[in-house]
Amino acid sequence: MSSRGFRVGLRRELEEWRRDGIVSAEGAERLRARYALDTIGEETGRQTATVIFTIGALLVGGGVIAFVSAHWARLGPGARIAILLTFLLALYAAGWRASARSPRLGRGLFLAGCLVFGASLGLFGQIFHVQEDWHHMLAAWMAGTLAVAWAIRAPETGALAVLIAAGWFAARLAVVGAHGLLVPGVIALLVLPLAYRTRSAPLHVLVLLAFGTMVAALAGRSAGTPWATALQVTVMAWLTWAIGFHHRGTTSLARYSFAAPLGAVVLAIVAYLVSFRDFARMLGWHGDIDARGWLLPVALTAGLGAALAAHRWRMNRPGRVERGTAGGILAATLLTAGGVIVAGAGAADEPSKRVIAAVFGNVAAVALAVTGILAGVHEDRRGAFWLGSLFAVLLVLSRFFEYQAGLLAKSAAFLLCGVAVIRAGVAFERRLQRASAPPAPEVP
C-alpha cells in the first residue's frame, strides 16, 4: 500500500544501505520483495503503454470516422452500412486477437471500436432518416460501451461509458423529474465495481465527479435556484470524504482513501465561497420549488455518507487523530450547509441574513483549515499541513480585501501572515526532522 514515490526512493537507497552495511544482503532482499521493488519498472511501462494505446485508439477511431465521412456522399445506403460494420468488426476482432499478447493494446483497439460503434449509430440514423430522439442513440451507445468494458475489464472503456452517460443526462436534464436521480445512481452502481475490479483510481475519481455533477445539476434544475445546487455540492463533498474515510479503514480498499482529501478540498471551496457576503446575492429563492426533486438527492447523498462513516466507525474504530479529523469535517459540512441555506432563503434582499451566511462560511472554512493543520502535525503529513496553513492565510487576506481597510492595515496583514507561515513551517519541519532522527544511544 506504499506510494510509488516511496518505493522508488527506497530502491535508490537500498543498494547504498547494503554496501555500507546498514542492512544485510538478506534484509535487502526481504525489503525488495516486501515492497515489490523489482516491478516498479514494469508498472511504469504498463502505465505508459496504457496512455499510449488509449491515445492511439482515439486517433484510430477518429481516423475511421473521418474516412467514412469523407466518402459518405458518394456511397449508397448498402455500402455505407457494409463499410461501418466492416470497420467495427475489424477493430473488435483485432482487439480480441491482440489481447492474448498485449492486454493493453487489445483494450485500446476495443476502445477504438466503441468510438466507431457510437459514430455508426449516428450515421445509421442519417441513413434511415431518424432525426428525432437522438438521445436514444446515446443510451444505446452507453449500454454497448459499458457491456464491452465489463466483458474485457477495461477501465478506459468504462470511462468512455461514463462520459457518454453524462452527455445523455445533460441532454435529458430539462425533462427529467425526481426519477432522474436513478440515472447517476445506476451509473455509479454499474461502473464503480468495475473501477474496484480493475484497481483504477482515475475511473474511481471520474465516477465520483460524474455522480456529483449529475445530482447537483438535478437538484438545481428541480429547485429552480442555484442555492440547491450549492447545497448538493456540499453534501456530495461530505459523501466523497466519507468514502475515503471508510476505505481507509479497510485493507482491500485502502488504495481509494484519496477520496477523503478530494472531498475535503471541494468542501473547502464551497465554504470559501459562502464566506463572502456578496455570494448570497447569487443564490435566490425563486418561485415554487419541487421539494421531491432536490430534497431527495440531498437527503440520500447525506445519508449515504453518514452510513459509510458509521460503518467505518463500527468496523475499525479510528484513532484519536482520525476522530478529530472526522469531527472537523462533519462540523464544517453542517456549517457550510447552514450557510448555503441561509444565503438562499431570501438573503439576497436582507443584509442581516447575508452576514449570518458569511459567518457560517467563515467558521466552516476556519474549521477546515485547523483540521488540515492538526492532521498534518499529528500524522506528519506535509500536504495536509501546508494546505491547511495556506487556506488559513487565504481566508485572512480575503477578509482584508473584502472589507474596507487602509493600506497600512493590509500591509500589516500581509507581513503577519508571512511571518506566521514561515514560523509555522520552520516548527513543522523541525518536528519532522526530530521524528525521523534515530534515537539517541542509551548511556550505560
C-alpha positions as CSV (number, residue, x, y, z in Angstrom):
1,M,0.0,0.0,0.0
2,S,3.1,2.3,0.0
3,S,3.2,5.1,-2.6
4,R,5.2,4.7,-5.7
5,G,7.5,7.7,-4.8
6,F,8.4,5.9,-1.5
7,R,9.2,2.7,-3.4
8,V,11.3,4.5,-6.0
9,G,13.3,6.3,-3.3
10,L,13.7,3.0,-1.3
11,R,15.1,1.2,-4.4
12,R,17.5,4.0,-5.0
13,E,18.8,4.0,-1.4
14,L,18.7,0.2,-0.7
15,E,21.8,-0.6,-2.7
16,E,23.8,2.0,-0.8
17,W,22.5,0.8,2.5
18,R,23.6,-2.8,1.7
19,R,27.0,-1.6,0.5
20,D,27.5,0.5,3.7
21,G,26.5,-2.4,5.9
22,I,23.3,-0.7,7.2
23,V,21.3,-3.7,6.1
24,S,22.4,-7.2,5.3
25,A,22.1,-8.8,1.8
26,E,19.2,-11.0,3.2
27,G,17.5,-7.9,4.7
28,A,17.8,-6.0,1.4
29,E,16.2,-8.9,-0.4
30,R,13.4,-9.1,2.1
31,L,12.7,-5.3,1.7
32,R,12.9,-5.7,-2.1
33,A,10.3,-8.5,-2.0
34,R,8.1,-6.8,0.6
35,Y,7.7,-3.6,-1.4
36,A,7.9,-5.2,-4.9
37,L,10.8,-3.0,-5.9
38,D,11.6,-5.2,-8.9
39,T,8.3,-4.5,-10.5
40,I,8.5,-0.7,-10.5
41,G,9.9,-0.5,-14.0
42,E,7.2,-2.9,-15.3
43,E,4.5,-0.8,-13.6
44,T,5.8,2.4,-15.2
45,G,5.9,0.6,-18.6
46,R,2.4,-0.6,-18.2
47,Q,1.1,2.9,-17.3
48,T,2.9,4.4,-20.3
49,A,1.6,1.7,-22.6
50,T,-1.9,2.3,-21.4
51,V,-1.7,6.0,-22.1
52,I,-0.1,5.5,-25.5
53,F,-2.6,2.8,-26.6
54,T,-5.5,5.0,-25.3
55,I,-4.3,8.0,-27.3
56,G,-3.7,5.7,-30.3
57,A,-7.2,4.3,-30.0
58,L,-8.7,7.8,-30.0
59,L,-6.7,8.6,-33.1
60,V,-7.6,5.4,-34.9
61,G,-11.3,5.8,-34.1
62,G,-11.2,9.4,-35.3
63,G,-9.4,8.4,-38.5
64,V,-12.0,5.7,-39.3
65,I,-14.9,8.2,-38.7
66,A,-13.2,10.8,-40.8
67,F,-12.6,8.3,-43.6
68,V,-16.2,7.2,-43.7
69,S,-17.5,10.8,-43.6
70,A,-15.2,11.8,-46.5
71,H,-16.8,9.2,-48.8
72,W,-20.3,9.3,-47.3
73,A,-21.9,11.4,-50.1
74,R,-20.7,9.0,-52.9
75,L,-21.9,5.8,-51.2
76,G,-25.3,4.2,-51.3
77,P,-27.0,3.0,-48.1
78,G,-25.9,-0.6,-48.5
79,A,-22.2,0.4,-49.0
80,R,-22.4,2.7,-46.0
81,I,-23.7,0.0,-43.7
82,A,-21.2,-2.5,-45.0
83,I,-18.2,-0.2,-44.5
84,L,-19.2,0.8,-41.0
85,L,-19.8,-2.8,-39.9
86,T,-16.6,-3.9,-41.5
87,F,-14.5,-1.3,-39.6
88,L,-16.4,-2.1,-36.4
89,L,-16.0,-5.8,-36.6
90,A,-12.4,-5.5,-37.7
91,L,-11.4,-3.4,-34.7
92,Y,-13.2,-5.8,-32.3
93,A,-11.5,-8.8,-33.9
94,A,-8.1,-7.1,-33.8
95,G,-8.7,-6.2,-30.2
96,W,-9.6,-9.8,-29.3
97,R,-6.5,-11.2,-31.0
98,A,-4.2,-8.6,-29.6
99,S,-5.4,-9.2,-26.0
100,A,-3.6,-12.5,-25.9
101,R,-0.2,-10.9,-26.5
102,S,-0.8,-7.4,-25.1
103,P,-3.9,-6.8,-23.0
104,R,-3.4,-3.0,-23.1
105,L,-3.2,-3.0,-26.9
106,G,-6.3,-5.1,-27.0
107,R,-8.2,-2.7,-24.7
108,G,-7.1,0.2,-26.9
109,L,-8.5,-1.4,-30.0
110,F,-11.7,-2.2,-28.3
111,L,-11.9,1.4,-27.2
112,A,-11.5,2.5,-30.9
113,G,-14.2,0.0,-31.8
114,C,-16.6,1.6,-29.2
115,L,-15.9,5.0,-30.8
116,V,-16.7,3.7,-34.2
117,F,-19.8,2.0,-32.7
118,G,-21.1,5.4,-31.5
119,A,-20.4,7.0,-34.8
120,S,-22.1,4.2,-36.6
121,L,-25.3,4.7,-34.6
122,G,-25.3,8.3,-35.5
123,L,-24.7,7.6,-39.2
124,F,-27.3,4.9,-39.3
125,G,-29.7,7.5,-38.1
126,Q,-28.9,9.6,-41.2
127,I,-29.2,6.6,-43.5
128,F,-32.7,5.7,-42.2
129,H,-33.7,9.4,-41.7
130,V,-34.2,9.1,-38.0
131,Q,-33.9,12.7,-36.9
132,E,-35.8,12.7,-33.6
133,D,-35.0,11.5,-30.1
134,W,-31.2,11.3,-30.8
135,H,-30.7,10.8,-27.1
136,H,-31.8,7.2,-27.5
137,M,-28.7,6.8,-29.7
138,L,-26.6,8.0,-26.7
139,A,-28.3,5.5,-24.4
140,A,-27.6,2.6,-26.8
141,W,-24.0,3.7,-27.2
142,M,-23.6,3.9,-23.5
143,A,-25.1,0.4,-23.0
144,G,-22.9,-1.2,-25.6
145,T,-19.8,0.5,-24.4
146,L,-20.4,-0.5,-20.8
147,A,-21.0,-4.1,-21.9
148,V,-17.7,-4.1,-23.7
149,A,-16.0,-2.5,-20.7
150,W,-17.2,-5.3,-18.4
151,A,-16.5,-8.0,-20.9
152,I,-12.8,-7.2,-21.2
153,R,-12.4,-5.5,-17.8
154,A,-11.3,-2.2,-19.4
155,P,-11.3,1.0,-17.2
156,E,-10.6,3.1,-20.3
157,T,-13.8,1.9,-22.0
158,G,-15.7,2.3,-18.7
159,A,-14.6,5.9,-18.6
160,L,-16.0,6.4,-22.1
161,A,-19.3,4.9,-20.9
162,V,-19.4,7.4,-18.0
163,L,-18.7,10.4,-20.3
164,I,-21.5,9.2,-22.7
165,A,-23.9,8.8,-19.7
166,A,-23.0,12.4,-18.7
167,G,-23.8,13.6,-22.2
168,W,-27.2,11.7,-22.2
169,F,-28.0,13.2,-18.8
170,A,-27.2,16.7,-19.9
171,A,-29.5,16.2,-23.0
172,R,-32.4,14.9,-20.8
173,L,-31.9,17.2,-17.8
174,A,-34.6,19.6,-18.9
175,V,-37.3,16.9,-18.9
176,V,-36.3,14.5,-16.1
177,G,-38.2,14.7,-12.8
178,A,-37.4,13.2,-9.4
179,H,-36.9,9.8,-11.1
180,G,-33.8,11.3,-12.8
181,L,-31.9,10.5,-9.6
182,L,-31.9,6.9,-10.7
183,V,-29.5,7.7,-13.6
184,P,-26.4,8.8,-11.6
185,G,-27.2,6.1,-9.1
186,V,-27.4,3.4,-11.8
187,I,-24.2,4.7,-13.4
188,A,-22.4,4.5,-10.0
189,L,-23.6,1.0,-9.3
190,L,-22.6,-0.3,-12.7
191,V,-19.2,1.4,-13.1
192,L,-17.8,1.7,-9.5
193,P,-17.5,-2.1,-9.2
194,L,-15.5,-2.0,-12.5
195,A,-13.2,0.6,-11.0
196,Y,-12.6,-1.6,-7.9
197,R,-12.2,-4.7,-10.0
198,T,-9.6,-3.1,-12.3
199,R,-8.0,-1.2,-9.4
200,S,-8.3,2.0,-11.5
201,A,-8.1,5.2,-9.4
202,P,-8.8,7.5,-12.4
203,L,-12.0,5.7,-13.2
204,H,-13.0,5.9,-9.5
205,V,-12.5,9.7,-9.5
206,L,-14.4,10.1,-12.8
207,V,-17.4,8.2,-11.4
208,L,-17.4,10.3,-8.2
209,L,-17.2,13.6,-10.2
210,A,-19.8,12.5,-12.7
211,F,-22.2,11.3,-10.0
212,G,-21.7,14.6,-8.0
213,T,-22.2,16.8,-11.1
214,M,-25.3,14.9,-12.2
215,V,-27.0,15.0,-8.8
216,A,-26.1,18.7,-8.3
217,A,-27.5,19.6,-11.7
218,L,-30.6,17.7,-10.9
219,A,-31.1,19.4,-7.6
220,G,-30.6,22.9,-9.2
221,R,-33.0,22.2,-12.0
222,S,-35.7,20.8,-9.8
223,A,-35.4,23.7,-7.3
224,G,-35.2,26.3,-10.0
225,T,-32.5,28.1,-7.9
226,P,-28.7,27.8,-7.7
227,W,-28.6,27.5,-3.9
228,A,-30.0,23.9,-4.2
229,T,-27.0,23.1,-6.4
230,A,-24.6,24.6,-3.8
231,L,-26.3,22.6,-1.1
232,Q,-26.0,19.4,-3.1
233,V,-22.3,20.0,-3.9
234,T,-21.8,20.5,-0.1
235,V,-23.3,17.1,0.8
236,M,-21.6,15.5,-2.2
237,A,-18.3,16.6,-0.8
238,W,-19.2,15.1,2.5
239,L,-20.1,11.8,0.8
240,T,-16.8,11.8,-1.1
241,W,-14.9,12.4,2.1
242,A,-16.9,9.6,3.8
243,I,-16.0,7.2,1.0
244,G,-12.3,7.8,1.6
245,F,-12.7,7.7,5.4
246,H,-14.5,4.4,5.1
247,H,-11.9,2.9,2.6
248,R,-9.0,4.0,4.8
249,G,-10.1,1.6,7.5
250,T,-10.1,-1.5,5.2
251,T,-7.3,-3.5,3.6
252,S,-8.7,-4.2,0.2
253,L,-10.0,-0.7,-0.5
254,A,-7.3,1.4,1.2
255,R,-5.8,2.5,-2.1
256,Y,-9.0,4.5,-2.7
257,S,-8.7,6.6,0.5
258,F,-7.6,9.5,-1.7
259,A,-11.3,10.3,-1.9
260,A,-11.2,11.8,1.6
261,P,-8.8,14.7,0.7
262,L,-10.7,15.2,-2.6
263,G,-14.0,15.7,-0.7
264,A,-12.3,18.0,1.8
265,V,-10.9,20.2,-1.0
266,V,-14.4,20.5,-2.6
267,L,-15.9,21.3,0.8
268,A,-13.3,24.0,1.4
269,I,-14.1,25.6,-2.0
270,V,-17.8,25.8,-1.1
271,A,-17.1,27.1,2.4
272,Y,-14.7,29.8,1.0
273,L,-17.4,31.0,-1.5
274,V,-20.0,31.1,1.2
275,S,-17.7,33.1,3.5
276,F,-18.2,36.2,1.2
277,R,-21.2,38.4,2.0
278,D,-21.9,39.1,-1.7
279,F,-22.1,35.4,-2.5
280,A,-25.6,35.3,-1.2
281,R,-26.7,37.7,-3.9
282,M,-26.1,34.9,-6.5
283,L,-28.3,32.5,-4.5
284,G,-32.0,33.2,-4.5
285,W,-35.3,31.5,-3.8
286,H,-37.4,31.9,-6.9
287,G,-41.0,30.7,-7.2
288,D,-42.3,27.3,-6.2
289,I,-39.9,24.5,-5.6
290,D,-40.4,20.8,-6.3
291,A,-39.2,19.6,-3.0
292,R,-39.0,16.0,-4.2
293,G,-36.6,16.9,-6.9
294,W,-33.9,18.4,-4.8
295,L,-34.5,17.3,-1.2
296,L,-34.4,13.6,-2.2
297,P,-30.9,13.7,-3.7
298,V,-29.7,15.9,-0.9
299,A,-31.1,13.5,1.8
300,L,-29.9,10.4,0.0
301,T,-26.4,11.7,-0.5
302,A,-26.0,12.9,3.1
303,G,-27.5,9.7,4.4
304,L,-25.2,7.5,2.4
305,G,-22.2,9.5,3.6
306,A,-23.3,9.1,7.2
307,A,-23.9,5.4,6.7
308,L,-20.4,4.9,5.3
309,A,-18.8,6.9,8.2
310,A,-20.8,4.9,10.8
311,H,-19.9,1.6,9.2
312,R,-16.2,2.5,9.3
313,W,-16.7,3.5,13.0
314,R,-18.1,0.1,13.9
315,M,-15.8,-1.9,11.6
316,N,-12.5,-0.3,12.6
317,R,-12.7,2.4,15.3
318,P,-10.5,5.3,14.2
319,G,-7.8,6.7,16.5
320,R,-7.8,10.0,18.3
321,V,-6.4,12.0,15.3
322,E,-8.9,10.4,12.8
323,R,-11.7,11.1,15.2
324,G,-10.7,14.7,15.4
325,T,-10.4,15.0,11.6
326,A,-13.9,13.4,11.2
327,G,-15.4,15.8,13.7
328,G,-13.8,18.8,12.0
329,I,-15.1,17.6,8.5
330,L,-18.6,17.0,9.9
331,A,-18.8,20.4,11.7
332,A,-17.5,22.1,8.5
333,T,-20.2,20.3,6.4
334,L,-23.0,21.3,8.7
335,L,-21.8,24.9,8.9
336,T,-21.4,25.2,5.2
337,A,-24.8,23.6,4.5
338,G,-26.3,26.1,7.1
339,G,-24.6,29.0,5.4
340,V,-25.9,27.9,2.0
341,I,-29.5,27.5,3.3
342,V,-29.4,30.9,5.0
343,A,-27.9,32.5,1.8
344,G,-30.6,31.0,-0.3
345,A,-33.5,31.8,1.9
346,G,-34.0,35.4,1.0
347,A,-30.5,36.6,1.9
348,A,-30.2,38.4,-1.3
349,D,-32.6,41.1,-0.1
350,E,-31.7,41.0,3.6
351,P,-28.3,42.3,4.7
352,S,-28.6,40.6,8.1
353,K,-29.0,37.2,6.5
354,R,-26.1,37.8,4.2
355,V,-23.9,38.5,7.3
356,I,-25.2,35.3,9.0
357,A,-24.5,33.2,5.9
358,A,-20.9,34.7,5.7
359,V,-20.4,33.9,9.4
360,F,-21.3,30.3,8.8
361,G,-19.0,30.1,5.8
362,N,-16.1,31.7,7.7
363,V,-16.4,29.4,10.7
364,A,-16.6,26.4,8.4
365,A,-13.6,27.5,6.5
366,V,-11.6,28.1,9.7
367,A,-12.6,24.6,10.9
368,L,-11.3,23.0,7.7
369,A,-8.0,25.0,7.9
370,V,-7.5,24.0,11.6
371,T,-8.4,20.4,10.8
372,G,-5.8,20.2,8.0
373,I,-3.1,21.8,10.1
374,L,-3.7,19.5,13.1
375,A,-3.9,16.4,10.8
376,G,-0.6,17.4,9.2
377,V,1.0,17.9,12.6
378,H,-0.2,14.7,14.3
379,E,0.2,12.5,11.3
380,D,3.4,14.1,9.9
381,R,1.7,14.9,6.6
382,R,3.2,17.8,4.8
383,G,0.4,18.1,2.3
384,A,-2.3,18.5,4.8
385,F,-0.3,20.9,7.0
386,W,0.6,23.2,4.1
387,L,-2.9,23.1,2.5
388,G,-4.4,24.0,5.9
389,S,-1.9,26.8,6.6
390,L,-2.3,28.4,3.1
391,F,-6.0,28.1,3.3
392,A,-6.0,30.0,6.7
393,V,-3.8,32.7,5.1
394,L,-6.2,32.9,2.2
395,L,-9.1,33.4,4.5
396,V,-7.3,36.2,6.4
397,L,-6.2,38.0,3.2
398,S,-9.6,37.6,1.6
399,R,-11.3,39.3,4.5
400,F,-8.9,42.2,4.3
401,F,-9.6,42.7,0.6
402,E,-13.4,42.2,1.0
403,Y,-13.8,44.8,3.8
404,Q,-12.6,48.4,3.7
405,A,-9.2,48.8,5.3
406,G,-6.2,51.1,4.8
407,L,-3.1,50.2,3.0
408,L,-1.1,50.1,6.3
409,A,-3.5,47.6,7.7
410,K,-3.3,45.5,4.6
411,S,0.5,45.7,4.7
412,A,0.5,44.6,8.3
413,A,-1.8,41.7,7.5
414,F,0.5,40.5,4.7
415,L,3.5,40.8,7.0
416,L,1.9,39.0,9.9
417,C,0.6,36.2,7.7
418,G,4.0,35.8,6.0
419,V,5.8,35.7,9.4
420,A,3.2,33.2,10.8
421,V,3.6,30.9,7.8
422,I,7.4,30.9,8.0
423,R,7.4,30.3,11.8
424,A,4.8,27.5,11.4
425,G,6.7,25.9,8.5
426,V,10.0,26.0,10.4
427,A,8.5,24.5,13.5
428,F,6.8,21.8,11.4
429,E,9.9,20.8,9.5
430,R,11.9,20.7,12.7
431,R,9.3,18.4,14.2
432,L,9.6,16.1,11.2
433,Q,13.3,16.1,11.5
434,R,13.1,15.2,15.2
435,A,10.6,12.4,14.4
436,S,12.8,10.9,11.7
437,A,16.1,11.2,13.6
438,P,17.5,8.0,15.0
439,P,17.1,7.5,18.8
440,A,20.0,8.5,21.0
441,P,22.1,5.7,22.3
442,E,21.5,4.7,25.8
443,V,24.1,5.7,28.3
444,P,25.2,2.7,30.5
